[in-house]
Amino acid sequence: MATDVKAHITGTVWKIEKPAGSKVAEGDTVIILESMKMEMPVEAPCGGTVREIKIKEGEAVDEGKVVATIDEG
């Protein structure tokens, strides 16, 4: 089963911490967004393997945008 990882704030993608193929645990930082000079982690909602990163570093994203997909398990 695939789970979407969504941006919880509007900001700019500062760094991709876990590229596609990376194993993650629930709560791991997948992407770091920058908003108003603050770095905000976007965390994995479940454990599994990152299937796809849907954004690039430097890209602007809106709150609620799907930034990655994780295959659970």
N, CA, C and O atoms as a Maestro MAE file, in Angstrom:
{
 s_m_m2io_version
 :::
 2.0.0
}

f_m_ct {
 s_m_title
 :::
 protein
 m_atom[292] {
  # First column is atom index #
  i_m_mmod_type
  r_m_x_coord
  r_m_y_coord
  r_m_z_coord
  i_m_residue_number
  s_m_chain_name
  s_m_pdb_residue_name
  s_m_pdb_atom_name
  i_m_atomic_number
  :::
  1 25 0.846 -1.180 0.000 1 A "MET " " N  " 7
  2 3 0.000 0.000 0.000 1 A "MET " " CA " 6
  3 2 0.892 1.245 0.000 1 A "MET " " C  " 6
  4 15 1.888 1.303 0.722 1 A "MET " " O  " 8
  5 25 0.532 2.221 -0.803 2 A "ALA " " N  " 7
  6 3 1.314 3.460 -0.898 2 A "ALA " " CA " 6
  7 2 0.655 4.565 -0.075 2 A "ALA " " C  " 6
  8 15 -0.569 4.687 -0.044 2 A "ALA " " O  " 8
  9 25 1.479 5.356 0.582 3 A "THR " " N  " 7
  10 3 1.017 6.478 1.386 3 A "THR " " CA " 6
  11 2 1.667 7.750 0.879 3 A "THR " " C  " 6
  12 15 2.876 7.792 0.651 3 A "THR " " O  " 8
  13 25 0.855 8.794 0.703 4 A "ASP " " N  " 7
  14 3 1.384 10.092 0.273 4 A "ASP " " CA " 6
  15 2 1.972 10.849 1.463 4 A "ASP " " C  " 6
  16 15 1.449 10.805 2.576 4 A "ASP " " O  " 8
  17 25 3.065 11.538 1.193 5 A "VAL " " N  " 7
  18 3 3.681 12.441 2.170 5 A "VAL " " CA " 6
  19 2 3.358 13.849 1.682 5 A "VAL " " C  " 6
  20 15 3.692 14.208 0.553 5 A "VAL " " O  " 8
  21 25 2.705 14.651 2.536 6 A "LYS " " N  " 7
  22 3 2.262 15.984 2.126 6 A "LYS " " CA " 6
  23 2 2.993 17.073 2.896 6 A "LYS " " C  " 6
  24 15 3.355 16.902 4.060 6 A "LYS " " O  " 8
  25 25 3.204 18.204 2.216 7 A "ALA " " N  " 7
  26 3 3.793 19.380 2.861 7 A "ALA " " CA " 6
  27 2 2.793 19.932 3.873 7 A "ALA " " C  " 6
  28 15 1.618 20.106 3.549 7 A "ALA " " O  " 8
  29 25 3.240 20.205 5.077 8 A "HIS " " N  " 7
  30 3 2.348 20.733 6.107 8 A "HIS " " CA " 6
  31 2 2.376 22.258 6.174 8 A "HIS " " C  " 6
  32 15 1.617 22.870 6.925 8 A "HIS " " O  " 8
  33 25 3.264 22.869 5.375 9 A "ILE " " N  " 7
  34 3 3.356 24.329 5.289 9 A "ILE " " CA " 6
  35 2 3.690 24.701 3.847 9 A "ILE " " C  " 6
  36 15 4.132 23.859 3.066 9 A "ILE " " O  " 8
  37 25 3.474 25.964 3.505 10 A "THR " " N  " 7
  38 3 3.918 26.497 2.228 10 A "THR " " CA " 6
  39 2 5.362 26.931 2.398 10 A "THR " " C  " 6
  40 15 5.701 27.608 3.368 10 A "THR " " O  " 8
  41 25 6.214 26.545 1.458 11 A "GLY " " N  " 7
  42 3 7.619 26.909 1.575 11 A "GLY " " CA " 6
  43 2 8.410 26.472 0.361 11 A "GLY " " C  " 6
  44 15 7.847 26.159 -0.688 11 A "GLY " " O  " 8
  45 25 9.722 26.454 0.517 12 A "THR " " N  " 7
  46 3 10.643 26.047 -0.534 12 A "THR " " CA " 6
  47 2 11.369 24.785 -0.081 12 A "THR " " C  " 6
  48 15 11.770 24.675 1.078 12 A "THR " " O  " 8
  49 25 11.535 23.848 -0.985 13 A "VAL " " N  " 7
  50 3 12.241 22.610 -0.658 13 A "VAL " " CA " 6
  51 2 13.715 22.955 -0.457 13 A "VAL " " C  " 6
  52 15 14.408 23.336 -1.400 13 A "VAL " " O  " 8
  53 25 14.185 22.818 0.778 14 A "TRP " " N  " 7
  54 3 15.571 23.143 1.113 14 A "TRP " " CA " 6
  55 2 16.472 21.946 0.880 14 A "TRP " " C  " 6
  56 15 17.566 22.081 0.332 14 A "TRP " " O  " 8
  57 25 16.004 20.748 1.305 15 A "LYS " " N  " 7
  58 3 16.839 19.557 1.177 15 A "LYS " " CA " 6
  59 2 15.975 18.301 1.154 15 A "LYS " " C  " 6
  60 15 15.002 18.185 1.899 15 A "LYS " " O  " 8
  61 25 16.348 17.363 0.288 16 A "ILE " " N  " 7
  62 3 15.715 16.045 0.271 16 A "ILE " " CA " 6
  63 2 16.606 15.133 1.116 16 A "ILE " " C  " 6
  64 15 17.740 14.838 0.742 16 A "ILE " " O  " 8
  65 25 16.083 14.698 2.246 17 A "GLU " " N  " 7
  66 3 16.848 13.871 3.182 17 A "GLU " " CA " 6
  67 2 16.839 12.393 2.803 17 A "GLU " " C  " 6
  68 15 17.834 11.697 3.003 17 A "GLU " " O  " 8
  69 25 15.727 11.913 2.261 18 A "LYS " " N  " 7
  70 3 15.569 10.489 1.934 18 A "LYS " " CA " 6
  71 2 15.144 10.374 0.469 18 A "LYS " " C  " 6
  72 15 13.961 10.519 0.160 18 A "LYS " " O  " 8
  73 25 16.094 10.114 -0.439 19 A "PRO " " N  " 7
  74 3 15.730 9.965 -1.855 19 A "PRO " " CA " 6
  75 2 14.960 8.668 -2.112 19 A "PRO " " C  " 6
  76 15 14.852 7.813 -1.233 19 A "PRO " " O  " 8
  77 25 14.434 8.538 -3.313 20 A "ALA " " N  " 7
  78 3 13.702 7.326 -3.701 20 A "ALA " " CA " 6
  79 2 14.588 6.103 -3.455 20 A "ALA " " C  " 6
  80 15 15.782 6.108 -3.754 20 A "ALA " " O  " 8
  81 25 13.970 5.060 -2.905 21 A "GLY " " N  " 7
  82 3 14.695 3.835 -2.584 21 A "GLY " " CA " 6
  83 2 15.157 3.752 -1.140 21 A "GLY " " C  " 6
  84 15 15.573 2.688 -0.682 21 A "GLY " " O  " 8
  85 25 15.088 4.867 -0.415 22 A "SER " " N  " 7
  86 3 15.522 4.889 0.991 22 A "SER " " CA " 6
  87 2 14.492 4.229 1.892 22 A "SER " " C  " 6
  88 15 13.288 4.372 1.682 22 A "SER " " O  " 8
  89 25 14.969 3.511 2.890 23 A "LYS " " N  " 7
  90 3 14.099 2.949 3.928 23 A "LYS " " CA " 6
  91 2 13.838 4.051 4.963 23 A "LYS " " C  " 6
  92 15 14.746 4.802 5.318 23 A "LYS " " O  " 8
  93 25 12.597 4.142 5.442 24 A "VAL " " N  " 7
  94 3 12.237 5.127 6.457 24 A "VAL " " CA " 6
  95 2 11.386 4.474 7.538 24 A "VAL " " C  " 6
  96 15 10.674 3.500 7.294 24 A "VAL " " O  " 8
  97 25 11.481 5.034 8.730 25 A "ALA " " N  " 7
  98 3 10.605 4.650 9.839 25 A "ALA " " CA " 6
  99 2 9.605 5.783 10.035 25 A "ALA " " C  " 6
  100 15 9.855 6.917 9.628 25 A "ALA " " O  " 8
  101 25 8.487 5.477 10.652 26 A "GLU " " N  " 7
  102 3 7.498 6.516 10.956 26 A "GLU " " CA " 6
  103 2 8.178 7.630 11.742 26 A "GLU " " C  " 6
  104 15 8.853 7.366 12.737 26 A "GLU " " O  " 8
  105 25 8.004 8.867 11.301 27 A "GLY " " N  " 7
  106 3 8.581 10.020 11.991 27 A "GLY " " CA " 6
  107 2 9.932 10.465 11.444 27 A "GLY " " C  " 6
  108 15 10.422 11.531 11.817 27 A "GLY " " O  " 8
  109 25 10.548 9.664 10.558 28 A "ASP " " N  " 7
  110 3 11.814 10.081 9.943 28 A "ASP " " CA " 6
  111 2 11.591 11.305 9.059 28 A "ASP " " C  " 6
  112 15 10.538 11.440 8.434 28 A "ASP " " O  " 8
  113 25 12.577 12.189 9.008 29 A "THR " " N  " 7
  114 3 12.510 13.344 8.126 29 A "THR " " CA " 6
  115 2 12.784 12.896 6.691 29 A "THR " " C  " 6
  116 15 13.816 12.291 6.402 29 A "THR " " O  " 8
  117 25 11.841 13.206 5.800 30 A "VAL " " N  " 7
  118 3 11.978 12.858 4.390 30 A "VAL " " CA " 6
  119 2 12.501 14.061 3.608 30 A "VAL " " C  " 6
  120 15 13.395 13.933 2.771 30 A "VAL " " O  " 8
  121 25 11.932 15.228 3.892 31 A "ILE " " N  " 7
  122 3 12.263 16.468 3.185 31 A "ILE " " CA " 6
  123 2 12.299 17.592 4.207 31 A "ILE " " C  " 6
  124 15 11.573 17.561 5.200 31 A "ILE " " O  " 8
  125 25 13.146 18.584 3.961 32 A "ILE " " N  " 7
  126 3 13.179 19.779 4.803 32 A "ILE " " CA " 6
  127 2 12.710 20.959 3.967 32 A "ILE " " C  " 6
  128 15 13.265 21.248 2.906 32 A "ILE " " O  " 8
  129 25 11.681 21.636 4.460 33 A "LEU " " N  " 7
  130 3 11.174 22.836 3.811 33 A "LEU " " CA " 6
  131 2 11.690 24.063 4.540 33 A "LEU " " C  " 6
  132 15 11.910 24.034 5.751 33 A "LEU " " O  " 8
  133 25 11.881 25.144 3.792 34 A "GLU " " N  " 7
  134 3 12.248 26.416 4.397 34 A "GLU " " CA " 6
  135 2 11.066 27.366 4.232 34 A "GLU " " C  " 6
  136 15 10.544 27.541 3.131 34 A "GLU " " O  " 8
  137 25 10.658 27.971 5.329 35 A "SER " " N  " 7
  138 3 9.558 28.924 5.319 35 A "SER " " CA " 6
  139 2 9.868 30.015 6.325 35 A "SER " " C  " 6
  140 15 10.104 29.729 7.499 35 A "SER " " O  " 8
  141 25 9.870 31.248 5.883 36 A "MET " " N  " 7
  142 3 10.147 32.403 6.744 36 A "MET " " CA " 6
  143 2 11.465 32.221 7.495 36 A "MET " " C  " 6
  144 15 11.541 32.482 8.696 36 A "MET " " O  " 8
  145 25 12.509 31.770 6.781 37 A "LYS " " N  " 7
  146 3 13.866 31.600 7.320 37 A "LYS " " CA " 6
  147 2 13.962 30.490 8.367 37 A "LYS " " C  " 6
  148 15 14.948 30.415 9.100 37 A "LYS " " O  " 8
  149 25 12.947 29.633 8.443 38 A "MET " " N  " 7
  150 3 12.968 28.510 9.377 38 A "MET " " CA " 6
  151 2 12.957 27.210 8.596 38 A "MET " " C  " 6
  152 15 12.271 27.102 7.579 38 A "MET " " O  " 8
  153 25 13.710 26.220 9.061 39 A "GLU " " N  " 7
  154 3 13.719 24.900 8.445 39 A "GLU " " CA " 6
  155 2 12.684 24.023 9.151 39 A "GLU " " C  " 6
  156 15 12.702 23.876 10.373 39 A "GLU " " O  " 8
  157 25 11.787 23.448 8.358 40 A "MET " " N  " 7
  158 3 10.699 22.638 8.902 40 A "MET " " CA " 6
  159 2 10.746 21.242 8.290 40 A "MET " " C  " 6
  160 15 10.610 21.105 7.074 40 A "MET " " O  " 8
  161 25 10.937 20.201 9.104 41 A "PRO " " N  " 7
  162 3 10.982 18.838 8.554 41 A "PRO " " CA " 6
  163 2 9.594 18.338 8.139 41 A "PRO " " C  " 6
  164 15 8.594 18.618 8.799 41 A "PRO " " O  " 8
  165 25 9.561 17.599 7.041 42 A "VAL " " N  " 7
  166 3 8.358 16.873 6.620 42 A "VAL " " CA " 6
  167 2 8.652 15.417 6.935 42 A "VAL " " C  " 6
  168 15 9.584 14.832 6.383 42 A "VAL " " O  " 8
  169 25 7.861 14.832 7.821 43 A "GLU " " N  " 7
  170 3 8.142 13.503 8.347 43 A "GLU " " CA " 6
  171 2 7.325 12.414 7.661 43 A "GLU " " C  " 6
  172 15 6.225 12.654 7.162 43 A "GLU " " O  " 8
  173 25 7.890 11.218 7.651 44 A "ALA " " N  " 7
  174 3 7.195 10.057 7.098 44 A "ALA " " CA " 6
  175 2 6.010 9.701 8.002 44 A "ALA " " C  " 6
  176 15 6.185 9.552 9.211 44 A "ALA " " O  " 8
  177 25 4.811 9.564 7.432 45 A "PRO " " N  " 7
  178 3 3.647 9.202 8.255 45 A "PRO " " CA " 6
  179 2 3.608 7.709 8.594 45 A "PRO " " C  " 6
  180 15 2.793 7.271 9.406 45 A "PRO " " O  " 8
  181 25 4.505 6.924 7.959 46 A "CYS " " N  " 7
  182 3 4.551 5.483 8.192 46 A "CYS " " CA " 6
  183 2 5.943 4.978 7.838 46 A "CYS " " C  " 6
  184 15 6.738 5.695 7.230 46 A "CYS " " O  " 8
  185 25 6.228 3.746 8.222 47 A "GLY " " N  " 7
  186 3 7.492 3.138 7.845 47 A "GLY " " CA " 6
  187 2 7.381 2.460 6.489 47 A "GLY " " C  " 6
  188 15 6.294 2.062 6.069 47 A "GLY " " O  " 8
  189 25 8.518 2.333 5.804 48 A "GLY " " N  " 7
  190 3 8.523 1.661 4.513 48 A "GLY " " CA " 6
  191 2 9.683 2.123 3.658 48 A "GLY " " C  " 6
  192 15 10.756 2.452 4.164 48 A "GLY " " O  " 8
  193 25 9.455 2.143 2.351 49 A "THR " " N  " 7
  194 3 10.475 2.545 1.381 49 A "THR " " CA " 6
  195 2 9.947 3.707 0.561 49 A "THR " " C  " 6
  196 15 8.816 3.670 0.076 49 A "THR " " O  " 8
  197 25 10.772 4.747 0.404 50 A "VAL " " N  " 7
  198 3 10.374 5.896 -0.409 50 A "VAL " " CA " 6
  199 2 10.281 5.429 -1.863 50 A "VAL " " C  " 6
  200 15 11.284 5.029 -2.455 50 A "VAL " " O  " 8
  201 25 9.095 5.479 -2.424 51 A "ARG " " N  " 7
  202 3 8.879 5.059 -3.814 51 A "ARG " " CA " 6
  203 2 9.271 6.190 -4.768 51 A "ARG " " C  " 6
  204 15 9.954 5.968 -5.768 51 A "ARG " " O  " 8
  205 25 8.817 7.423 -4.434 52 A "GLU " " N  " 7
  206 3 9.003 8.535 -5.365 52 A "GLU " " CA " 6
  207 2 9.092 9.852 -4.607 52 A "GLU " " C  " 6
  208 15 8.358 10.081 -3.645 52 A "GLU " " O  " 8
  209 25 9.998 10.710 -5.054 53 A "ILE " " N  " 7
  210 3 10.056 12.091 -4.592 53 A "ILE " " CA " 6
  211 2 9.469 12.921 -5.730 53 A "ILE " " C  " 6
  212 15 9.950 12.860 -6.861 53 A "ILE " " O  " 8
  213 25 8.435 13.691 -5.429 54 A "LYS " " N  " 7
  214 3 7.689 14.385 -6.474 54 A "LYS " " CA " 6
  215 2 8.080 15.841 -6.641 54 A "LYS " " C  " 6
  216 15 7.434 16.571 -7.392 54 A "LYS " " O  " 8
  217 25 9.129 16.277 -5.953 55 A "ILE " " N  " 7
  218 3 9.573 17.671 -6.019 55 A "ILE " " CA " 6
  219 2 11.091 17.688 -6.174 55 A "ILE " " C  " 6
  220 15 11.747 16.649 -6.091 55 A "ILE " " O  " 8
  221 25 11.638 18.881 -6.401 56 A "LYS " " N  " 7
  222 3 13.084 19.056 -6.514 56 A "LYS " " CA " 6
  223 2 13.536 20.094 -5.495 56 A "LYS " " C  " 6
  224 15 12.759 20.958 -5.087 56 A "LYS " " O  " 8
  225 25 14.804 20.001 -5.088 57 A "GLU " " N  " 7
  226 3 15.351 21.014 -4.185 57 A "GLU " " CA " 6
  227 2 15.243 22.373 -4.860 57 A "GLU " " C  " 6
  228 15 15.532 22.514 -6.048 57 A "GLU " " O  " 8
  229 25 14.822 23.373 -4.088 58 A "GLY " " N  " 7
  230 3 14.650 24.729 -4.602 58 A "GLY " " CA " 6
  231 2 13.243 25.024 -5.098 58 A "GLY " " C  " 6
  232 15 12.913 26.177 -5.373 58 A "GLY " " O  " 8
  233 25 12.415 24.001 -5.217 59 A "GLU " " N  " 7
  234 3 11.047 24.164 -5.717 59 A "GLU " " CA " 6
  235 2 10.134 24.720 -4.623 59 A "GLU " " C  " 6
  236 15 10.247 24.337 -3.459 59 A "GLU " " O  " 8
  237 25 9.236 25.616 -5.001 60 A "ALA " " N  " 7
  238 3 8.232 26.138 -4.074 60 A "ALA " " CA " 6
  239 2 7.062 25.158 -4.018 60 A "ALA " " C  " 6
  240 15 6.630 24.638 -5.046 60 A "ALA " " O  " 8
  241 25 6.554 24.911 -2.813 61 A "VAL " " N  " 7
  242 3 5.411 24.006 -2.638 61 A "VAL " " CA " 6
  243 2 4.356 24.675 -1.764 61 A "VAL " " C  " 6
  244 15 4.674 25.478 -0.887 61 A "VAL " " O  " 8
  245 25 3.116 24.336 -2.013 62 A "ASP " " N  " 7
  246 3 2.004 24.828 -1.215 62 A "ASP " " CA " 6
  247 2 1.652 23.809 -0.140 62 A "ASP " " C  " 6
  248 15 1.919 22.616 -0.285 62 A "ASP " " O  " 8
  249 25 1.060 24.287 0.924 63 A "GLU " " N  " 7
  250 3 0.582 23.405 1.990 63 A "GLU " " CA " 6
  251 2 -0.369 22.371 1.392 63 A "GLU " " C  " 6
  252 15 -1.258 22.722 0.618 63 A "GLU " " O  " 8
  253 25 -0.186 21.105 1.746 64 A "GLY " " N  " 7
  254 3 -1.045 20.032 1.279 64 A "GLY " " CA " 6
  255 2 -0.553 19.347 0.010 64 A "GLY " " C  " 6
  256 15 -1.101 18.317 -0.381 64 A "GLY " " O  " 8
  257 25 0.475 19.902 -0.644 65 A "LYS " " N  " 7
  258 3 1.011 19.278 -1.867 65 A "LYS " " CA " 6
  259 2 1.684 17.948 -1.526 65 A "LYS " " C  " 6
  260 15 2.405 17.849 -0.533 65 A "LYS " " O  " 8
  261 25 1.447 16.939 -2.344 66 A "VAL " " N  " 7
  262 3 2.102 15.642 -2.173 66 A "VAL " " CA " 6
  263 2 3.555 15.802 -2.633 66 A "VAL " " C  " 6
  264 15 3.813 16.143 -3.788 66 A "VAL " " O  " 8
  265 25 4.497 15.553 -1.721 67 A "VAL " " N  " 7
  266 3 5.921 15.736 -2.034 67 A "VAL " " CA " 6
  267 2 6.644 14.404 -2.219 67 A "VAL " " C  " 6
  268 15 7.726 14.366 -2.805 67 A "VAL " " O  " 8
  269 25 6.060 13.313 -1.726 68 A "ALA " " N  " 7
  270 3 6.688 11.989 -1.845 68 A "ALA " " CA " 6
  271 2 5.622 10.916 -1.649 68 A "ALA " " C  " 6
  272 15 4.521 11.178 -1.167 68 A "ALA " " O  " 8
  273 25 5.994 9.689 -2.044 69 A "THR " " N  " 7
  274 3 5.142 8.527 -1.836 69 A "THR " " CA " 6
  275 2 5.981 7.437 -1.166 69 A "THR " " C  " 6
  276 15 7.120 7.185 -1.560 69 A "THR " " O  " 8
  277 25 5.406 6.801 -0.158 70 A "ILE " " N  " 7
  278 3 6.090 5.722 0.572 70 A "ILE " " CA " 6
  279 2 5.295 4.422 0.399 70 A "ILE " " C  " 6
  280 15 4.078 4.389 0.580 70 A "ILE " " O  " 8
  281 25 6.013 3.364 0.046 71 A "ASP " " N  " 7
  282 3 5.423 2.027 0.038 71 A "ASP " " CA " 6
  283 2 5.558 1.472 1.458 71 A "ASP " " C  " 6
  284 15 6.668 1.285 1.956 71 A "ASP " " O  " 8
  285 25 4.429 1.215 2.095 72 A "GLU " " N  " 7
  286 3 4.451 0.743 3.493 72 A "GLU " " CA " 6
  287 2 5.010 -0.665 3.599 72 A "GLU " " C  " 6
  288 15 4.878 -1.496 2.701 72 A "GLU " " O  " 8
  289 25 5.649 -0.892 4.761 73 A "GLY " " N  " 7
  290 3 6.109 -2.240 5.062 73 A "GLY " " CA " 6
  291 2 7.537 -2.487 4.825 73 A "GLY " " C  " 6
  292 15 8.018 -3.598 5.051 73 A "GLY " " O  " 8
  :::
 }
 m_bond[291] {
  # First column is bond index #
  i_m_from
  i_m_to
  i_m_order
  :::
  1 1 2 1
  2 2 3 1
  3 3 4 2
  4 3 5 1
  5 5 6 1
  6 6 7 1
  7 7 8 2
  8 7 9 1
  9 9 10 1
  10 10 11 1
  11 11 12 2
  12 11 13 1
  13 13 14 1
  14 14 15 1
  15 15 16 2
  16 15 17 1
  17 17 18 1
  18 18 19 1
  19 19 20 2
  20 19 21 1
  21 21 22 1
  22 22 23 1
  23 23 24 2
  24 23 25 1
  25 25 26 1
  26 26 27 1
  27 27 28 2
  28 27 29 1
  29 29 30 1
  30 30 31 1
  31 31 32 2
  32 31 33 1
  33 33 34 1
  34 34 35 1
  35 35 36 2
  36 35 37 1
  37 37 38 1
  38 38 39 1
  39 39 40 2
  40 39 41 1
  41 41 42 1
  42 42 43 1
  43 43 44 2
  44 43 45 1
  45 45 46 1
  46 46 47 1
  47 47 48 2
  48 47 49 1
  49 49 50 1
  50 50 51 1
  51 51 52 2
  52 51 53 1
  53 53 54 1
  54 54 55 1
  55 55 56 2
  56 55 57 1
  57 57 58 1
  58 58 59 1
  59 59 60 2
  60 59 61 1
  61 61 62 1
  62 62 63 1
  63 63 64 2
  64 63 65 1
  65 65 66 1
  66 66 67 1
  67 67 68 2
  68 67 69 1
  69 69 70 1
  70 70 71 1
  71 71 72 2
  72 71 73 1
  73 73 74 1
  74 74 75 1
  75 75 76 2
  76 75 77 1
  77 77 78 1
  78 78 79 1
  79 79 80 2
  80 79 81 1
  81 81 82 1
  82 82 83 1
  83 83 84 2
  84 83 85 1
  85 85 86 1
  86 86 87 1
  87 87 88 2
  88 87 89 1
  89 89 90 1
  90 90 91 1
  91 91 92 2
  92 91 93 1
  93 93 94 1
  94 94 95 1
  95 95 96 2
  96 95 97 1
  97 97 98 1
  98 98 99 1
  99 99 100 2
  100 99 101 1
  101 101 102 1
  102 102 103 1
  103 103 104 2
  104 103 105 1
  105 105 106 1
  106 106 107 1
  107 107 108 2
  108 107 109 1
  109 109 110 1
  110 110 111 1
  111 111 112 2
  112 111 113 1
  113 113 114 1
  114 114 115 1
  115 115 116 2
  116 115 117 1
  117 117 118 1
  118 118 119 1
  119 119 120 2
  120 119 121 1
  121 121 122 1
  122 122 123 1
  123 123 124 2
  124 123 125 1
  125 125 126 1
  126 126 127 1
  127 127 128 2
  128 127 129 1
  129 129 130 1
  130 130 131 1
  131 131 132 2
  132 131 133 1
  133 133 134 1
  134 134 135 1
  135 135 136 2
  136 135 137 1
  137 137 138 1
  138 138 139 1
  139 139 140 2
  140 139 141 1
  141 141 142 1
  142 142 143 1
  143 143 144 2
  144 143 145 1
  145 145 146 1
  146 146 147 1
  147 147 148 2
  148 147 149 1
  149 149 150 1
  150 150 151 1
  151 151 152 2
  152 151 153 1
  153 153 154 1
  154 154 155 1
  155 155 156 2
  156 155 157 1
  157 157 158 1
  158 158 159 1
  159 159 160 2
  160 159 161 1
  161 161 162 1
  162 162 163 1
  163 163 164 2
  164 163 165 1
  165 165 166 1
  166 166 167 1
  167 167 168 2
  168 167 169 1
  169 169 170 1
  170 170 171 1
  171 171 172 2
  172 171 173 1
  173 173 174 1
  174 174 175 1
  175 175 176 2
  176 175 177 1
  177 177 178 1
  178 178 179 1
  179 179 180 2
  180 179 181 1
  181 181 182 1
  182 182 183 1
  183 183 184 2
  184 183 185 1
  185 185 186 1
  186 186 187 1
  187 187 188 2
  188 187 189 1
  189 189 190 1
  190 190 191 1
  191 191 192 2
  192 191 193 1
  193 193 194 1
  194 194 195 1
  195 195 196 2
  196 195 197 1
  197 197 198 1
  198 198 199 1
  199 199 200 2
  200 199 201 1
  201 201 202 1
  202 202 203 1
  203 203 204 2
  204 203 205 1
  205 205 206 1
  206 206 207 1
  207 207 208 2
  208 207 209 1
  209 209 210 1
  210 210 211 1
  211 211 212 2
  212 211 213 1
  213 213 214 1
  214 214 215 1
  215 215 216 2
  216 215 217 1
  217 217 218 1
  218 218 219 1
  219 219 220 2
  220 219 221 1
  221 221 222 1
  222 222 223 1
  223 223 224 2
  224 223 225 1
  225 225 226 1
  226 226 227 1
  227 227 228 2
  228 227 229 1
  229 229 230 1
  230 230 231 1
  231 231 232 2
  232 231 233 1
  233 233 234 1
  234 234 235 1
  235 235 236 2
  236 235 237 1
  237 237 238 1
  238 238 239 1
  239 239 240 2
  240 239 241 1
  241 241 242 1
  242 242 243 1
  243 243 244 2
  244 243 245 1
  245 245 246 1
  246 246 247 1
  247 247 248 2
  248 247 249 1
  249 249 250 1
  250 250 251 1
  251 251 252 2
  252 251 253 1
  253 253 254 1
  254 254 255 1
  255 255 256 2
  256 255 257 1
  257 257 258 1
  258 258 259 1
  259 259 260 2
  260 259 261 1
  261 261 262 1
  262 262 263 1
  263 263 264 2
  264 263 265 1
  265 265 266 1
  266 266 267 1
  267 267 268 2
  268 267 269 1
  269 269 270 1
  270 270 271 1
  271 271 272 2
  272 271 273 1
  273 273 274 1
  274 274 275 1
  275 275 276 2
  276 275 277 1
  277 277 278 1
  278 278 279 1
  279 279 280 2
  280 279 281 1
  281 281 282 1
  282 282 283 1
  283 283 284 2
  284 283 285 1
  285 285 286 1
  286 286 287 1
  287 287 288 2
  288 287 289 1
  289 289 290 1
  290 290 291 1
  291 291 292 2
  :::
 }
}
